[in-house]
Amino acid sequence: MPTATLQLNIVPRRMLTKNEAAAHCGRPPKRFEIECPVKPLKFPNGDQRYDVVDLDRWLNSLKLGNDAGDADEILDKLA
């Protein structure tokens, strides 16, 4: 059977739409809106994008248990 080598070069984007950011965090978009305290960056043309660096910092804080301050932000979003 013949074999082939496939090389994929994926260039990740740093700035993500809300749906992409939710997928990056492994959350459905509606839950992402409620749970994520990261604010999107607003570009001059009005587009809003989430910075992967900020999202990863938030996810790492959850792993370390440093999300105590985020609980208030989540509750504010629910109100």
ZAVOVO-984842 format. One record per atom (N, C-alpha, C): residue number from 1; x, y, z. Coordinates in steps of 0.05 Angstrom, whole numbers, plus 5000, padded with zeros to 4 digits. Example, Ala and Ser with C-alpha at 12.3 -4.5 7.8 and 13.67 -1.06 7.14 Angstrom:
! residues 2
+-----+------+------+------+
:  nr :   xx :   yy :   zz :
+-----+------+------+------+
:   1 : 5264 : 4886 : 5156 :
:   1 : 5246 : 4910 : 5156 :
:   1 : 5264 : 4934 : 5156 :
:   2 : 5257 : 4955 : 5142 :
:   2 : 5273 : 4979 : 5143 :
:   2 : 5258 : 5001 : 5157 :
+-----+------+------+------+
END
This chain:
! residues 79
+-----+------+------+------+
:  nr :   xx :   yy :   zz :
+-----+------+------+------+
:   1 : 5017 : 4976 : 5000 :
:   1 : 5000 : 5000 : 5000 :
:   1 : 5018 : 5025 : 5000 :
:   2 : 5013 : 5044 : 4982 :
:   2 : 5029 : 5068 : 4981 :
:   2 : 5024 : 5085 : 5006 :
:   3 : 5044 : 5100 : 5014 :
:   3 : 5042 : 5118 : 5036 :
:   3 : 5048 : 5147 : 5027 :
:   4 : 5038 : 5165 : 5041 :
:   4 : 5042 : 5194 : 5035 :
:   4 : 5047 : 5209 : 5061 :
:   5 : 5063 : 5229 : 5059 :
:   5 : 5068 : 5247 : 5081 :
:   5 : 5053 : 5272 : 5077 :
:   6 : 5039 : 5281 : 5098 :
:   6 : 5023 : 5305 : 5096 :
:   6 : 5035 : 5325 : 5117 :
:   7 : 5041 : 5348 : 5108 :
:   7 : 5051 : 5369 : 5126 :
:   7 : 5032 : 5392 : 5127 :
:   8 : 5021 : 5397 : 5150 :
:   8 : 5003 : 5419 : 5153 :
:   8 : 5016 : 5441 : 5169 :
:   9 : 5016 : 5465 : 5159 :
:   9 : 5026 : 5488 : 5174 :
:   9 : 5002 : 5505 : 5181 :
:  10 : 4996 : 5506 : 5207 :
:  10 : 4973 : 5521 : 5217 :
:  10 : 4983 : 5546 : 5230 :
:  11 : 4974 : 5569 : 5221 :
:  11 : 4982 : 5594 : 5234 :
:  11 : 4959 : 5602 : 5252 :
:  12 : 4963 : 5600 : 5278 :
:  12 : 4941 : 5608 : 5296 :
:  12 : 4937 : 5638 : 5296 :
:  13 : 4912 : 5646 : 5300 :
:  13 : 4906 : 5674 : 5302 :
:  13 : 4906 : 5682 : 5332 :
:  14 : 4914 : 5706 : 5337 :
:  14 : 4915 : 5715 : 5365 :
:  14 : 4888 : 5726 : 5373 :
:  15 : 4874 : 5739 : 5355 :
:  15 : 4849 : 5753 : 5361 :
:  15 : 4826 : 5736 : 5350 :
:  16 : 4806 : 5730 : 5368 :
:  16 : 4785 : 5711 : 5361 :
:  16 : 4758 : 5724 : 5363 :
:  17 : 4739 : 5716 : 5347 :
:  17 : 4711 : 5724 : 5350 :
:  17 : 4700 : 5711 : 5376 :
:  18 : 4676 : 5719 : 5384 :
:  18 : 4665 : 5707 : 5408 :
:  18 : 4661 : 5677 : 5405 :
:  19 : 4651 : 5668 : 5382 :
:  19 : 4647 : 5639 : 5378 :
:  19 : 4674 : 5624 : 5378 :
:  20 : 4694 : 5636 : 5366 :
:  20 : 4720 : 5624 : 5366 :
:  20 : 4732 : 5623 : 5394 :
:  21 : 4729 : 5645 : 5408 :
:  21 : 4739 : 5646 : 5436 :
:  21 : 4725 : 5626 : 5454 :
:  22 : 4699 : 5623 : 5450 :
:  22 : 4685 : 5603 : 5466 :
:  22 : 4695 : 5575 : 5459 :
:  23 : 4699 : 5569 : 5434 :
:  23 : 4710 : 5543 : 5426 :
:  23 : 4738 : 5539 : 5437 :
:  24 : 4754 : 5560 : 5436 :
:  24 : 4782 : 5559 : 5447 :
:  24 : 4781 : 5551 : 5477 :
:  25 : 4761 : 5561 : 5491 :
:  25 : 4759 : 5556 : 5520 :
:  25 : 4743 : 5530 : 5525 :
:  26 : 4732 : 5518 : 5504 :
:  26 : 4716 : 5493 : 5508 :
:  26 : 4689 : 5498 : 5520 :
:  27 : 4678 : 5521 : 5515 :
:  27 : 4652 : 5528 : 5526 :
:  27 : 4632 : 5535 : 5504 :
:  28 : 4606 : 5529 : 5508 :
:  28 : 4586 : 5538 : 5488 :
:  28 : 4585 : 5569 : 5490 :
:  29 : 4579 : 5582 : 5468 :
:  29 : 4578 : 5611 : 5468 :
:  29 : 4562 : 5624 : 5490 :
:  30 : 4538 : 5613 : 5496 :
:  30 : 4522 : 5625 : 5517 :
:  30 : 4535 : 5623 : 5544 :
:  31 : 4547 : 5600 : 5550 :
:  31 : 4561 : 5596 : 5576 :
:  31 : 4586 : 5614 : 5577 :
:  32 : 4599 : 5616 : 5554 :
:  32 : 4623 : 5633 : 5552 :
:  32 : 4616 : 5662 : 5560 :
:  33 : 4594 : 5672 : 5550 :
:  33 : 4585 : 5699 : 5556 :
:  33 : 4582 : 5703 : 5586 :
:  34 : 4571 : 5683 : 5599 :
:  34 : 4565 : 5684 : 5628 :
:  34 : 4590 : 5681 : 5645 :
:  35 : 4607 : 5662 : 5637 :
:  35 : 4629 : 5654 : 5654 :
:  35 : 4655 : 5670 : 5650 :
:  36 : 4660 : 5679 : 5626 :
:  36 : 4686 : 5690 : 5619 :
:  36 : 4688 : 5720 : 5626 :
:  37 : 4706 : 5728 : 5643 :
:  37 : 4709 : 5756 : 5651 :
:  37 : 4726 : 5772 : 5631 :
:  38 : 4738 : 5759 : 5611 :
:  38 : 4756 : 5772 : 5592 :
:  38 : 4739 : 5790 : 5574 :
:  39 : 4747 : 5815 : 5572 :
:  39 : 4733 : 5834 : 5555 :
:  39 : 4745 : 5834 : 5527 :
:  40 : 4729 : 5836 : 5506 :
:  40 : 4740 : 5837 : 5479 :
:  40 : 4752 : 5864 : 5474 :
:  41 : 4771 : 5864 : 5455 :
:  41 : 4784 : 5889 : 5446 :
:  41 : 4767 : 5899 : 5423 :
:  42 : 4761 : 5925 : 5423 :
:  42 : 4745 : 5937 : 5402 :
:  42 : 4764 : 5950 : 5382 :
:  43 : 4763 : 5941 : 5357 :
:  43 : 4779 : 5952 : 5336 :
:  43 : 4766 : 5978 : 5325 :
:  44 : 4782 : 5995 : 5312 :
:  44 : 4771 : 6021 : 5302 :
:  44 : 4746 : 6018 : 5284 :
:  45 : 4744 : 5995 : 5270 :
:  45 : 4720 : 5992 : 5252 :
:  45 : 4696 : 5980 : 5268 :
:  46 : 4699 : 5976 : 5294 :
:  46 : 4677 : 5966 : 5310 :
:  46 : 4678 : 5937 : 5316 :
:  47 : 4695 : 5922 : 5301 :
:  47 : 4697 : 5893 : 5307 :
:  47 : 4707 : 5889 : 5335 :
:  48 : 4697 : 5868 : 5348 :
:  48 : 4706 : 5861 : 5375 :
:  48 : 4719 : 5833 : 5373 :
:  49 : 4743 : 5831 : 5385 :
:  49 : 4757 : 5806 : 5385 :
:  49 : 4769 : 5800 : 5412 :
:  50 : 4771 : 5775 : 5419 :
:  50 : 4783 : 5766 : 5444 :
:  50 : 4812 : 5758 : 5439 :
:  51 : 4830 : 5767 : 5457 :
:  51 : 4858 : 5761 : 5455 :
:  51 : 4863 : 5734 : 5467 :
:  52 : 4876 : 5716 : 5452 :
:  52 : 4882 : 5689 : 5461 :
:  52 : 4899 : 5690 : 5487 :
:  53 : 4917 : 5709 : 5488 :
:  53 : 4935 : 5712 : 5512 :
:  53 : 4918 : 5717 : 5537 :
:  54 : 4898 : 5735 : 5535 :
:  54 : 4880 : 5740 : 5557 :
:  54 : 4863 : 5716 : 5565 :
:  55 : 4853 : 5702 : 5544 :
:  55 : 4837 : 5679 : 5549 :
:  55 : 4853 : 5657 : 5563 :
:  56 : 4878 : 5653 : 5554 :
:  56 : 4895 : 5633 : 5566 :
:  56 : 4902 : 5640 : 5595 :
:  57 : 4906 : 5666 : 5600 :
:  57 : 4912 : 5675 : 5627 :
:  57 : 4889 : 5669 : 5646 :
:  58 : 4864 : 5674 : 5636 :
:  58 : 4840 : 5668 : 5652 :
:  58 : 4838 : 5638 : 5657 :
:  59 : 4842 : 5622 : 5636 :
:  59 : 4840 : 5593 : 5640 :
:  59 : 4861 : 5582 : 5659 :
:  60 : 4885 : 5593 : 5658 :
:  60 : 4906 : 5585 : 5677 :
:  60 : 4899 : 5593 : 5705 :
:  61 : 4886 : 5616 : 5708 :
:  61 : 4878 : 5624 : 5736 :
:  61 : 4857 : 5605 : 5747 :
:  62 : 4840 : 5594 : 5730 :
:  62 : 4821 : 5574 : 5739 :
:  62 : 4835 : 5549 : 5749 :
:  63 : 4856 : 5541 : 5735 :
:  63 : 4871 : 5517 : 5743 :
:  63 : 4885 : 5522 : 5769 :
:  64 : 4894 : 5546 : 5774 :
:  64 : 4909 : 5552 : 5798 :
:  64 : 4891 : 5560 : 5822 :
:  65 : 4865 : 5563 : 5816 :
:  65 : 4846 : 5570 : 5837 :
:  65 : 4847 : 5600 : 5843 :
:  66 : 4856 : 5616 : 5825 :
:  66 : 4858 : 5645 : 5829 :
:  66 : 4834 : 5660 : 5817 :
:  67 : 4811 : 5647 : 5816 :
:  67 : 4788 : 5660 : 5803 :
:  67 : 4768 : 5671 : 5823 :
:  68 : 4776 : 5675 : 5848 :
:  68 : 4757 : 5685 : 5868 :
:  68 : 4745 : 5712 : 5860 :
:  69 : 4761 : 5730 : 5849 :
:  69 : 4751 : 5756 : 5840 :
:  69 : 4732 : 5754 : 5817 :
:  70 : 4735 : 5733 : 5801 :
:  70 : 4718 : 5730 : 5778 :
:  70 : 4689 : 5722 : 5785 :
:  71 : 4685 : 5711 : 5808 :
:  71 : 4658 : 5703 : 5817 :
:  71 : 4639 : 5726 : 5818 :
:  72 : 4648 : 5749 : 5827 :
:  72 : 4632 : 5773 : 5829 :
:  72 : 4624 : 5782 : 5801 :
:  73 : 4643 : 5781 : 5782 :
:  73 : 4637 : 5789 : 5754 :
:  73 : 4616 : 5771 : 5742 :
:  74 : 4618 : 5745 : 5747 :
:  74 : 4598 : 5726 : 5737 :
:  74 : 4571 : 5732 : 5748 :
:  75 : 4570 : 5737 : 5774 :
:  75 : 4544 : 5744 : 5787 :
:  75 : 4532 : 5770 : 5776 :
:  76 : 4549 : 5789 : 5770 :
:  76 : 4540 : 5814 : 5758 :
:  76 : 4528 : 5810 : 5731 :
:  77 : 4540 : 5792 : 5715 :
:  77 : 4529 : 5786 : 5689 :
:  77 : 4502 : 5772 : 5690 :
:  78 : 4498 : 5756 : 5711 :
:  78 : 4473 : 5742 : 5715 :
:  78 : 4450 : 5760 : 5724 :
:  79 : 4457 : 5782 : 5737 :
:  79 : 4437 : 5800 : 5748 :
:  79 : 4422 : 5816 : 5727 :
+-----+------+------+------+
END
